[in-house]
Amino acid sequence: MSDKNQNPLLTEVRNHIAYLTFNRPQALNALTHDMIHELSSLLDEWASDDNIKAIIFRGAGEKAFCAGGDIRALYDAAKRGDEGDKNAEQEFFRQEYELNFKIHRYLVNTGKPIIAWIDGIVMGGGMGVAQGAPIRIVGARTKMAMPETAIGLFPDVGGSYFLSRCLGAVGLYLGLTGQMIKAADALYTGLATHHVATETAFEFDYALDGLVDWHLGAVLAINEIVKKFSSAPIEPAILPPLRASIERHFANKKSVIEIIASLESEKTDWAINTIATLRKRSPTMLEVTKRQIEAAATMSLAQCFRMELDLITRTFEHGDVIEGIRALLIDKDHSPKWKPATLAEVESTRIEHFFISPWSPNDHPLKNL
Protein backbone atom coordinates (compact mmCIF):
# COMPACT_ATOMS: atom_id res chain seq x y z
CA MET A 1 0.00 0.00 0.00
CA SER A 2 1.34 3.42 -0.89
CA ASP A 3 1.88 6.24 1.60
CA LYS A 4 -0.93 8.13 -0.09
CA ASN A 5 -3.40 5.33 0.56
CA GLN A 6 -2.37 5.22 4.24
CA ASN A 7 -3.28 8.87 4.67
CA PRO A 8 -6.51 9.10 6.71
CA LEU A 9 -7.65 11.96 4.49
CA LEU A 10 -7.35 11.66 0.72
CA THR A 11 -7.83 14.69 -1.51
CA GLU A 12 -8.22 15.21 -5.22
CA VAL A 13 -9.23 18.25 -7.27
CA ARG A 14 -11.10 17.70 -10.55
CA ASN A 15 -12.98 20.26 -12.59
CA HIS A 16 -12.95 22.87 -9.80
CA ILE A 17 -14.27 20.39 -7.21
CA ALA A 18 -12.21 19.29 -4.20
CA TYR A 19 -12.96 15.69 -3.27
CA LEU A 20 -12.13 14.72 0.31
CA THR A 21 -12.31 11.08 1.39
CA PHE A 22 -12.20 9.87 4.98
CA ASN A 23 -9.80 6.97 4.60
CA ARG A 24 -9.90 4.73 7.65
CA PRO A 25 -12.26 2.03 6.36
CA GLN A 26 -11.01 -0.52 8.90
CA ALA A 27 -12.25 1.89 11.63
CA LEU A 28 -15.41 2.85 9.71
CA ASN A 29 -13.64 6.13 8.88
CA ALA A 30 -13.79 7.38 12.48
CA LEU A 31 -12.23 10.80 13.03
CA THR A 32 -8.96 11.22 14.87
CA HIS A 33 -7.63 14.46 16.32
CA ASP A 34 -5.13 14.73 13.47
CA MET A 35 -7.90 14.28 10.87
CA ILE A 36 -9.96 17.05 12.45
CA HIS A 37 -6.99 19.42 12.43
CA GLU A 38 -6.05 18.56 8.83
CA LEU A 39 -9.61 18.87 7.53
CA SER A 40 -9.98 22.29 9.12
CA SER A 41 -6.73 23.42 7.48
CA LEU A 42 -7.83 22.07 4.10
CA LEU A 43 -11.12 23.95 4.29
CA ASP A 44 -9.23 27.16 5.04
CA GLU A 45 -6.92 26.51 2.10
CA TRP A 46 -9.79 25.78 -0.30
CA ALA A 47 -11.72 28.83 0.87
CA SER A 48 -9.06 31.11 -0.62
CA ASP A 49 -8.37 29.00 -3.73
CA ASP A 50 -10.25 30.53 -6.66
CA ASN A 51 -9.81 27.31 -8.66
CA ILE A 52 -12.06 25.42 -6.23
CA LYS A 53 -15.78 26.09 -6.45
CA ALA A 54 -17.27 23.19 -4.47
CA ILE A 55 -16.26 20.41 -2.08
CA ILE A 56 -17.46 16.82 -1.74
CA PHE A 57 -17.00 14.69 1.41
CA ARG A 58 -17.00 10.90 1.08
CA GLY A 59 -15.99 7.83 3.07
CA ALA A 60 -13.62 5.13 1.84
CA GLY A 61 -14.95 1.60 1.43
CA GLU A 62 -18.54 0.45 1.09
CA LYS A 63 -19.60 0.44 4.74
CA ALA A 64 -19.28 3.91 6.20
CA PHE A 65 -19.16 7.60 5.55
CA CYS A 66 -17.88 8.23 9.07
CA ALA A 67 -18.96 6.30 12.16
CA GLY A 68 -17.93 8.99 14.65
CA GLY A 69 -14.89 10.08 16.59
CA ASP A 70 -12.06 7.93 17.89
CA ILE A 71 -13.59 7.44 21.33
CA ARG A 72 -11.20 4.63 22.26
CA ALA A 73 -8.35 7.15 22.26
CA LEU A 74 -10.42 9.48 24.45
CA TYR A 75 -11.10 6.56 26.81
CA ASP A 76 -7.39 5.81 27.13
CA ALA A 77 -6.62 9.48 27.84
CA ALA A 78 -9.40 9.74 30.41
CA LYS A 79 -8.26 6.58 32.20
CA ARG A 80 -4.73 7.95 32.53
CA GLY A 81 -6.34 10.96 34.14
CA ASP A 82 -3.45 13.41 34.36
CA GLU A 83 -3.87 17.12 33.68
CA GLY A 84 -2.24 16.93 30.28
CA ASP A 85 -4.70 14.28 29.12
CA LYS A 86 -7.65 16.32 30.41
CA ASN A 87 -6.42 19.28 28.41
CA ALA A 88 -6.01 17.04 25.35
CA GLU A 89 -9.62 15.82 25.71
CA GLN A 90 -10.89 19.38 25.88
CA GLU A 91 -8.73 20.41 22.93
CA PHE A 92 -10.05 17.52 20.83
CA PHE A 93 -13.64 18.61 21.33
CA ARG A 94 -12.88 22.31 20.98
CA GLN A 95 -11.26 21.74 17.60
CA GLU A 96 -13.98 19.32 16.51
CA TYR A 97 -16.74 21.79 17.35
CA GLU A 98 -14.84 24.61 15.62
CA LEU A 99 -14.61 22.41 12.53
CA ASN A 100 -18.33 21.58 12.68
CA PHE A 101 -19.17 25.28 12.99
CA LYS A 102 -16.87 26.12 10.07
CA ILE A 103 -18.67 23.56 7.86
CA HIS A 104 -22.08 24.95 8.81
CA ARG A 105 -20.94 28.47 7.88
CA TYR A 106 -18.79 27.57 4.88
CA LEU A 107 -21.26 28.36 2.12
CA VAL A 108 -22.19 31.71 3.69
CA ASN A 109 -18.56 32.67 4.24
CA THR A 110 -17.07 31.41 0.97
CA GLY A 111 -19.90 30.90 -1.54
CA LYS A 112 -18.65 27.32 -2.03
CA PRO A 113 -21.15 24.51 -1.34
CA ILE A 114 -20.14 21.35 0.51
CA ILE A 115 -21.78 18.09 -0.53
CA ALA A 116 -21.76 15.22 1.97
CA TRP A 117 -22.15 11.87 0.20
CA ILE A 118 -23.38 9.80 3.15
CA ASP A 119 -24.19 6.46 1.54
CA GLY A 120 -23.08 4.31 4.48
CA ILE A 121 -22.89 4.41 8.26
CA VAL A 122 -22.95 7.97 9.59
CA MET A 123 -23.00 8.49 13.33
CA GLY A 124 -21.70 10.88 15.97
CA GLY A 125 -18.72 12.79 14.64
CA GLY A 126 -19.69 11.81 11.10
CA MET A 127 -23.05 13.50 11.62
CA GLY A 128 -21.21 16.58 12.86
CA VAL A 129 -19.29 16.76 9.59
CA ALA A 130 -22.28 15.91 7.39
CA GLN A 131 -25.03 18.04 8.91
CA GLY A 132 -23.23 21.30 8.23
CA ALA A 133 -23.21 20.57 4.50
CA PRO A 134 -26.08 22.23 2.61
CA ILE A 135 -26.36 19.18 0.31
CA ARG A 136 -26.55 15.84 2.14
CA ILE A 137 -26.96 12.84 -0.15
CA VAL A 138 -28.08 9.47 1.20
CA GLY A 139 -28.28 6.10 -0.53
CA ALA A 140 -29.37 2.52 0.01
CA ARG A 141 -26.49 1.85 2.43
CA THR A 142 -27.15 4.83 4.70
CA LYS A 143 -27.46 4.00 8.40
CA MET A 144 -27.76 7.21 10.38
CA ALA A 145 -27.85 7.70 14.15
CA MET A 146 -26.81 9.79 17.12
CA PRO A 147 -26.28 6.90 19.58
CA GLU A 148 -24.34 8.80 22.27
CA THR A 149 -26.62 8.04 25.24
CA ALA A 150 -25.67 4.36 24.84
CA ILE A 151 -22.13 5.22 25.96
CA GLY A 152 -23.05 7.73 28.65
CA LEU A 153 -22.63 10.76 26.41
CA PHE A 154 -25.06 13.23 24.81
CA PRO A 155 -25.62 14.10 21.12
CA ASP A 156 -22.82 16.60 20.53
CA VAL A 157 -21.03 17.83 17.34
CA GLY A 158 -23.97 20.15 16.72
CA GLY A 159 -26.61 17.58 17.68
CA SER A 160 -28.14 20.22 19.93
CA TYR A 161 -28.79 22.35 16.87
CA PHE A 162 -29.87 19.88 14.20
CA LEU A 163 -31.90 17.54 16.44
CA SER A 164 -33.79 20.44 18.02
CA ARG A 165 -34.81 21.54 14.52
CA CYS A 166 -35.75 18.06 13.36
CA LEU A 167 -39.50 17.69 12.82
CA GLY A 168 -41.20 18.31 16.17
CA ALA A 169 -40.34 15.82 18.90
CA VAL A 170 -38.71 13.42 16.43
CA GLY A 171 -35.28 14.94 17.09
CA LEU A 172 -35.68 14.41 20.82
CA TYR A 173 -36.77 10.81 20.19
CA LEU A 174 -33.71 10.17 18.00
CA GLY A 175 -31.37 11.83 20.50
CA LEU A 176 -32.66 9.96 23.55
CA THR A 177 -32.96 6.50 21.98
CA GLY A 178 -30.13 6.63 19.44
CA GLN A 179 -32.54 5.03 16.95
CA MET A 180 -30.86 4.23 13.63
CA ILE A 181 -32.65 5.46 10.52
CA LYS A 182 -32.14 4.84 6.81
CA ALA A 183 -32.38 6.98 3.70
CA ALA A 184 -36.14 7.57 3.55
CA ASP A 185 -36.34 8.64 7.18
CA ALA A 186 -33.25 10.81 6.83
CA LEU A 187 -35.11 12.67 4.07
CA TYR A 188 -38.35 12.76 6.09
CA THR A 189 -36.62 14.35 9.09
CA GLY A 190 -34.59 16.82 7.02
CA LEU A 191 -31.31 15.24 8.09
CA ALA A 192 -30.69 14.53 4.40
CA THR A 193 -31.61 16.62 1.38
CA HIS A 194 -31.41 14.13 -1.52
CA HIS A 195 -31.30 10.42 -2.30
CA VAL A 196 -29.08 9.18 -5.11
CA ALA A 197 -29.00 5.48 -5.98
CA THR A 198 -25.68 3.88 -5.11
CA GLU A 199 -25.31 2.36 -8.56
CA THR A 200 -25.42 5.79 -10.22
CA ALA A 201 -22.45 7.17 -8.26
CA PHE A 202 -20.07 6.75 -11.22
CA GLU A 203 -22.45 8.56 -13.57
CA PHE A 204 -22.90 11.29 -10.96
CA ASP A 205 -19.13 11.82 -10.83
CA TYR A 206 -18.94 11.78 -14.61
CA ALA A 207 -21.57 14.53 -14.79
CA LEU A 208 -19.60 16.63 -12.29
CA ASP A 209 -16.41 16.09 -14.31
CA GLY A 210 -18.22 17.42 -17.38
CA LEU A 211 -19.78 20.43 -15.67
CA VAL A 212 -19.01 23.61 -17.63
CA ASP A 213 -21.72 26.06 -16.56
CA TRP A 214 -19.84 27.41 -13.56
CA HIS A 215 -20.76 30.94 -14.60
CA LEU A 216 -24.25 30.24 -13.27
CA GLY A 217 -22.79 29.95 -9.78
CA ALA A 218 -21.52 26.87 -7.95
CA VAL A 219 -24.66 26.33 -5.88
CA LEU A 220 -27.00 26.38 -8.88
CA ALA A 221 -24.64 24.32 -11.05
CA ILE A 222 -24.19 21.58 -8.43
CA ASN A 223 -27.86 21.56 -7.51
CA GLU A 224 -28.89 20.98 -11.13
CA ILE A 225 -26.79 17.81 -11.29
CA VAL A 226 -27.91 16.61 -7.85
CA LYS A 227 -31.56 17.06 -8.85
CA LYS A 228 -30.96 15.19 -12.12
CA PHE A 229 -29.69 12.12 -10.27
CA SER A 230 -32.06 12.29 -7.30
CA SER A 231 -34.62 9.54 -6.83
CA ALA A 232 -36.95 8.18 -4.18
CA PRO A 233 -35.51 5.52 -1.84
CA ILE A 234 -36.79 2.01 -2.48
CA GLU A 235 -37.10 1.17 1.22
CA PRO A 236 -40.01 3.06 2.84
CA ALA A 237 -39.69 5.39 5.83
CA ILE A 238 -40.67 3.97 9.23
CA LEU A 239 -41.08 7.25 11.11
CA PRO A 240 -44.20 8.75 9.46
CA PRO A 241 -46.57 6.11 10.89
CA LEU A 242 -44.95 6.64 14.33
CA ARG A 243 -45.07 10.43 14.22
CA ALA A 244 -48.28 10.85 16.22
CA SER A 245 -47.05 8.47 18.93
CA ILE A 246 -43.67 10.18 19.12
CA GLU A 247 -45.32 13.57 19.57
CA ARG A 248 -47.74 12.22 22.19
CA HIS A 249 -45.08 10.54 24.30
CA PHE A 250 -42.00 12.74 23.85
CA ALA A 251 -43.29 16.30 23.48
CA ASN A 252 -43.91 18.59 26.47
CA LYS A 253 -42.87 16.14 29.17
CA LYS A 254 -41.11 17.33 32.32
CA SER A 255 -38.68 14.40 32.50
CA VAL A 256 -37.66 11.14 30.86
CA ILE A 257 -39.55 9.36 33.63
CA GLU A 258 -42.70 11.06 32.31
CA ILE A 259 -41.83 10.00 28.77
CA ILE A 260 -41.54 6.37 29.88
CA ALA A 261 -44.78 6.59 31.86
CA SER A 262 -46.52 7.92 28.77
CA LEU A 263 -45.05 5.15 26.60
CA GLU A 264 -46.34 2.55 29.08
CA SER A 265 -49.89 3.57 28.18
CA GLU A 266 -49.32 2.35 24.61
CA LYS A 267 -49.09 -1.42 24.40
CA THR A 268 -47.51 -1.61 20.95
CA ASP A 269 -44.25 -3.36 20.13
CA TRP A 270 -42.73 0.01 19.26
CA ALA A 271 -43.59 1.50 22.66
CA ILE A 272 -42.37 -1.59 24.53
CA ASN A 273 -39.10 -1.64 22.60
CA THR A 274 -38.61 2.10 23.08
CA ILE A 275 -39.03 1.74 26.84
CA ALA A 276 -36.52 -1.12 26.87
CA THR A 277 -34.03 1.00 24.92
CA LEU A 278 -34.36 3.99 27.23
CA ARG A 279 -33.87 1.81 30.31
CA LYS A 280 -30.51 0.65 28.94
CA ARG A 281 -29.19 4.19 28.53
CA SER A 282 -27.35 6.29 31.10
CA PRO A 283 -30.11 7.78 33.29
CA THR A 284 -28.14 10.94 33.93
CA MET A 285 -27.32 11.50 30.28
CA LEU A 286 -30.93 10.88 29.23
CA GLU A 287 -32.03 13.79 31.40
CA VAL A 288 -29.09 15.92 30.23
CA THR A 289 -29.92 15.14 26.59
CA LYS A 290 -33.60 15.99 27.03
CA ARG A 291 -32.78 19.37 28.52
CA GLN A 292 -30.02 19.98 25.98
CA ILE A 293 -32.17 19.41 22.89
CA GLU A 294 -35.15 21.32 24.25
CA ALA A 295 -33.00 24.30 25.29
CA ALA A 296 -31.22 24.37 21.93
CA ALA A 297 -34.44 25.06 20.03
CA THR A 298 -34.12 28.77 20.86
CA MET A 299 -30.32 28.98 20.70
CA SER A 300 -28.03 30.04 17.86
CA LEU A 301 -25.59 27.62 16.26
CA ALA A 302 -22.67 29.21 18.14
CA GLN A 303 -24.54 29.06 21.44
CA CYS A 304 -25.26 25.36 20.86
CA PHE A 305 -21.58 24.56 20.38
CA ARG A 306 -20.60 26.54 23.47
CA MET A 307 -23.20 24.64 25.48
CA GLU A 308 -21.89 21.34 24.13
CA LEU A 309 -18.33 22.14 25.17
CA ASP A 310 -19.61 22.97 28.64
CA LEU A 311 -21.52 19.68 28.70
CA ILE A 312 -18.63 17.57 27.44
CA THR A 313 -16.42 18.92 30.22
CA ARG A 314 -19.02 18.02 32.85
CA THR A 315 -19.66 14.64 31.20
CA PHE A 316 -16.08 13.49 31.64
CA GLU A 317 -16.16 14.72 35.25
CA HIS A 318 -19.32 12.66 35.84
CA GLY A 319 -17.85 9.38 34.59
CA ASP A 320 -20.73 7.51 32.90
CA VAL A 321 -19.05 8.04 29.53
CA ILE A 322 -15.94 6.16 30.67
CA GLU A 323 -18.09 3.28 31.90
CA GLY A 324 -20.16 3.32 28.73
CA ILE A 325 -17.13 3.13 26.44
CA ARG A 326 -15.70 0.34 28.59
CA ALA A 327 -18.88 -1.72 28.36
CA LEU A 328 -19.44 -1.16 24.64
CA LEU A 329 -15.94 -1.06 23.14
CA ILE A 330 -13.31 -2.22 25.63
CA ASP A 331 -14.65 -5.20 27.59
CA LYS A 332 -17.68 -5.52 25.30
CA ASP A 333 -19.85 -6.95 28.07
CA HIS A 334 -22.66 -4.51 27.14
CA SER A 335 -23.50 -4.19 30.85
CA PRO A 336 -22.58 -0.66 31.91
CA LYS A 337 -22.88 0.18 35.60
CA TRP A 338 -24.40 3.64 35.42
CA LYS A 339 -24.16 5.99 38.41
CA PRO A 340 -26.87 6.46 39.43
CA ALA A 341 -28.44 3.31 38.07
CA THR A 342 -32.03 4.55 37.66
CA LEU A 343 -33.83 7.66 36.48
CA ALA A 344 -35.54 7.98 39.86
CA GLU A 345 -32.14 8.48 41.48
CA VAL A 346 -31.05 11.31 39.16
CA GLU A 347 -31.00 14.52 41.18
CA SER A 348 -32.09 17.76 39.54
CA THR A 349 -29.12 19.57 41.10
CA ARG A 350 -26.76 17.21 39.28
CA ILE A 351 -28.44 17.98 35.94
CA GLU A 352 -28.25 21.71 36.70
CA HIS A 353 -24.50 21.34 37.26
CA PHE A 354 -24.00 20.06 33.71
CA PHE A 355 -25.38 23.33 32.36
CA ILE A 356 -23.18 25.61 34.46
CA SER A 357 -20.28 26.62 32.25
CA PRO A 358 -16.77 26.12 33.65
CA TRP A 359 -15.85 29.40 31.95
CA SER A 360 -17.00 32.98 32.00
CA PRO A 361 -18.30 34.28 28.64
CA ASN A 362 -15.05 36.17 28.03
CA ASP A 363 -12.92 33.11 28.78
CA HIS A 364 -14.94 30.49 26.90
CA PRO A 365 -12.75 28.51 24.45
CA LEU A 366 -15.44 28.95 21.76
CA LYS A 367 -16.18 32.61 22.45
CA ASN A 368 -15.09 33.60 18.92
CA LEU A 369 -17.60 31.46 17.04
N, C-alpha and C positions, 0 to 999 in steps of 0.2 A: 504494500500500500504506500502511496506517495505521501510526502509531508503535507501536500495540499489536502488530500483526502482525510488526513488526521485532524485537520483544523476543525474545531467545533462550529465555526461559522464559515460558510463558503459564500463567496460573492462573485457575481458576473454581471457585466453591463452589456446589454444588447439593445440596439435601437432606442436609446435614451431611457431605458428601463434598467434599474438596478435590482438584480435578483439576489435575495439573501436567503440562504438555506441553513436551518439549524441542523447540525451534523453530528448528533450523538445518538444514532438510531438504537444502539444497544442499551441506552438509558432513556429511550422514548423521547430523545431530544430535550431532556431536562436542562434548565438553565443553570450555569455556574456563575460565580461572581465575575470571573474573567469574561465570560460571554456577555454579561450585562454591560460591563465597562466597554467592551469592544463595539457592541451594537450601538451604544450611545455615541461613541466617537464616529462611527460610520455614518450615522444619521446627521451628525453635525457637518461632516465632510460633504455628504451628498446635498445638504441644504444649500451650500454655496457653490455647487458645481452646476453650471448652466447646461451642461450636456445631459444631465439627468433630470427627467421630467416626471418620473413615477417610480415607485418602489413596490416590490412584491416579496412577501415573507412566505416561506415554505418550510416543511420539515422533511428531512431525509428519510428514506425508507417508505414502506407502505402502511405502517402502523400508526404513526403519531405525527401531529404538527408539533406539539410541545406539551409534555405531560406535567409540567410544573417546574418548580425550582429544585435545586439539589439539597433536599432537606436532610439527607443523611450527613452531609458535611456540617450543616447547622447543628445537628444532634451531637456530633463529635465535639464541636466547639463548645456547645452548652455543657456537655458532660465534664469537659476539662475545667470550665468554670472560672478561669482567671480573668483579670480585668481586660487583658488584651483581647481575649476571645469574645468577651461581652461587647467590646467596642467593634470588633469585626462583624459580629451579628448585626449590630445596629447599622453599620456602614453598608452591609449587604442590602438590607431593606431600604435604607435611604436611597442608595443608587438605583435599586430596582424601581422604587416608586417615582423617582425623578425620570427614569426612562419611560415608564408607563405614561406619565404626564406629558412628556415630550411627544410621544406617539399620538396621544389624544389631540394635541395642539399643532401637530406637524402641518396639516393641510392649511390651517389658518395662518400659520407663521411663514410657510414657504410656498404655498400654492401647489405643492406636489402631493398627489394622493398616495396613500399606502393601501395596498391590497393584501389581505391576509387570506391565504389559501389553506383553509383548515379542514381538509379532507382526511381526517384521522383523529386520534385522541387529542383533545385539547382541554386541559384542566389547570387550575391554579395559576402559576406563573405564565403558562401559555395563554390563558384567558386574558391576563393582564396585558400581554403583547398584542393579542388579536383584537380586543374590544376597543382599543383606541383607533383602529383602522376604519376609515369611513366605508370601505368595501370589504365585507367579510363573507367569503365564499365557502359554503359547505358542500359535502358530497356524500356518497353512500357509506363511506367509512367513518364519517364524523361521529365521535362520542364525546359529548361536551358535559362538563360538570365543574362545580365548585365544591369539592368534597372535604373542605378543611375541618369542619366540626368532627369528622371521624378521627382526626389526629390531635384533637384538643386545640385547634386553632380557629380562626374566624375567616370569612371570605375577604381576603385583602387584595392587593394589586389592582385597586380600583373597584373591587366587588361592591363596596359601599355604594358607589356611584351607579354602576350599571345594573345591579340587582334591584336597587331602590326605584329604578325607572323602567322596570321590566314587567309591564302588564299587570297592574294591580298587586294582589298579594302573591302572585306567582313567583316573583323574585325572592320574597321572604321564604316561601316554600322550598325553592331550590337551594337557598343559602343554608337553611336549617337542616334539611335532609341530605343535601349533597346528591340529590337525584340526578342520574345521568340521562341526558336527552340526545336525540339524534337530529338529523338534518331538518325534518319537517317541523319539529318543535323549536329548534333554534330559530327558524324563520318566523314561526308563530309568536315567539316571545320578543322578537327584535334583536336577539343576540347574534343573528346572522342576517345578511341583506340579500344574498342570492344563493341559489343552488346550481351547480354545474356538474353534470355527470362525469364521473371519474374517467370514463373511457374517452371523453372528448378533451382531456387535458392537453394532449399533443396538438390538436387542432387549435385550441385556445392559444397556446404559445405561438403557433405558426401565424395566427392572426395578429398577435402583438408584434411579432417580428416584422410583419408587413405593414404595420401602421404608418401612414404618411401624413395624416391630417392633424399634425400637432398644432397647426396654426389655430385650430378651433379651441385650443386649451386642453391641458392634460386630463382634467376631470371629465369633460364631455367626451373626449376621444376614448378614454379607457371605459367609461360607462357604456358607450355604444357597443363595444366589443363584449363587455360583460353581459349586457342585455341580450345580445345575439345568441350567446351560448347558454343563457339561463333556461332552466326547465323546472318542472315540479318534481319533488322527490317521489320515488316510487312507494316507499314505506310511509304510511299515514302517520300523522301526529297523534300522540296519546294525551296531550294536555287539554285540548279543547273540550272533550267530554267531562274532564275533571274540574274545569274552571269554576263552576258554581260551588262545588264542594270545597275547593281550595279557598275561595273567597269567604265562604261561610265559616270555615274552621280556623283560618290563619289571619284574617283581617280583624283589626280592632280588638285584639285580645290583650289583656294586661300582662300576661306571662306565658311562657311555654307550657306551664302546668295547665293553664286555661285552654291552650290550643289542644293539648292531649285530651282534656276532659270533653271538649267539643267533638273531637274525633271519635271518642268512645260512644257517642250517640249515633254514629253511623256504622252499621254492622256490615259494611262491604269489605271485600278483600283489600281494596286500596287503603281504606282507613285503618284496618288492622295492621297491614304491613307498614304503613306510615308511622303508626304508634311504635311498632317494634323497632323501626329504624331510629326514631328519636330517642328511645330509651337506651340505645347503644352509644349515643354520642356523649361528649363531655357535657354534664349538666351546666357547669359554669359557662362554657363557651356557647351553649345554646342561648342562654339568657343574654350574654354579651352580643351575640350575632343578631338576635331579635332587636335589641336596642340600637345597635349599629346601623342596620339597614333602614329601620324606621326613622332614625334621626337624619340619615343621609339624604332623605327625600327632599329636604329643604336646604341642603348644603351645596356649595359650589364644588367643582372638581378638585380644586386646590385644597379646600377645607376637608374634603373626604380623605385625601392622601395624608394630610396632617393628622387627622383623627386616627387613621390606620397606623401611622408610625407610633403614635401614643399607645395604641392598643397592643401593637406587637411588642413593645417594651414591657408592658404590664403582663402580657401573656407568658413571656419567658420567665418573668419573676414568679408567676403563679405555678407553673410546672406541669400542668396537664399536657402541654404540647410535647414535652420530653417523654412522658409516659406513653402518649399516643403514638409517637414515632417508634418508640421501642416495641410496642405491641404489634404495630402494623408492618414495620420494615426491618427491625433488628432481630428480635426473637421470633417474630411472626406467630405469636400465640393468639393474636386477635382477642385478647382479654385484658384490655387496659384497666387499671385500678384508678379510676377518677377520684379526685379529692375536691369537693365532697362527692359522694357516690350517687346521690339522688338530687333531683330538682328541688325537693322539699327542703333540703339542707342548704341550698344556695342562699346566702344572705345578701340582701339588697345593698348593704354597705360595701360588700366586696365588689359587686357589679359597678357601683358608683366609682370605686377606686380605679377601675379600668379606664374610665373616661376623664380622669384628672390627668392633665398633661404633665409629664416630668419637666417640661420647659416652660418658660414664660414666652409670650408671643414673639418678643424680640430675639430670643435665643433659640427658637425652634429650628431644627436642622432643615426643615422644608419651608422656612419663612419666605423664601424668594420665588416660590411657585406662583 
